[in-house]
Amino acid sequence: MERRDFAKKALLGAAGASVLGGCADEESSGGAANVQPNKTVRWKLASSFSRSLDTIYGAAEVLADRVDTLTDGNFQIRTYPGGELVPPLEVLGSVQSGTVEMGHSASYYFIGKNPALAFDCTVPFGLTARQYRAWIYHGGGMELMRDLFSDFNILNLPGGNTGTQMGGWFNVAVNGLSDMDGLKMRIPGLGGSVMSEMGVNTQVLPSGEIYPSLERGAIDAAEWVGPYDDEKLGFHEVAKYYYYPGWWEPGPALTFYVNRDAYDQLPTQYQEALKTAAKEADLNMLAQYDHKNPAALDRLLDKDVTLRRFPDEVMSEAQTITQQLLEDNASGNKQYRKVYDAYKEAREDAYKWFGTAEMGYADFAFPRMGQKQSASSSA
């Protein structure tokens, strides 16, 4: 009996060793890779943003650090700022081709590949950050975006949000629609298309090229994110008019792009660690901006920056053009129409709710409490 038990145990042990050994050599097999909890994995992540932009670029670092911790250092992701490994506006294509396993960018940079990618980031007069997250996580938005990105062999994971952005920096005053005609402005996405319809000559430039372009007069205006980043980039040194609100970016979301083949080869534990880390980075970015922007705006205003609101006629015309462009893009494009209709329905529902409770509170409390705080501070 003892001899038979020993032989049985030896056979089972040999079989187990064979299975584990086979898995170690079969990294190209998703099923095999998924049973290797201690597998060593090294990935590269290409960002569209410079390292100096610690909040927006920092989301990739938050993700990488969290993945490293959750896998006891076995899954490491090295992050690269825009231009160091991949040009900032080529991140999506580099992930698609497998040049890098991951990317971090704003999907409206790539509407030339598919115009519906704008909805993964933001559209003018669209969803705010909270409304976008409600749609993505619980309103069917994620499924629609996954369908879009499957054409690029990419798994998309929400990767942050800046909140409503500012309208940008101008070297000339905008008092009405006529002042938009002939203006040269850095602005991407559908917002750029709307500006073009208002007579603006638009360009898409990475963050590092905006300051010198404003300084030498190659452009008259530029938008980026908001006070914290804008101060870091020094725009107040080369333009004095600071406009708000950024009606074209009410809640711009960033996205982590993951090469689908690389993802499928990860152990299940690593896949879950990656998704968990992405969600943490997603939530962290908006909280950081909401904390940092108020103080940064105060500092900018102390530097003789002129804060101005866009005239109503400019915003009304922009809204009219936006609605027409969205309908035109959806005409004859079934995929775009499917996403747009779902987005529009989510926006309508969100606006009704936020326009009741949130706006009712904000309209009353924000001006009064802000004035009291300013008076207290000056005293």
Beta strands, then each sheet from edge to edge (+ up, - down):
strand 1: 41-47
strand 2: 75-80
strand 3: 102-105
strand 4: 154-161
strand 5: 168-170
strand 6: 184-186
strand 7: 201-203
strand 8: 221-222
strand 9: 241-244
strand 10: 253-259
strand 11: 306-309
sheet 1: 2+ 1+ 3+ 10- 4+
sheet 2: 7+ 6+ 8+ 5- 9+ 11+
end
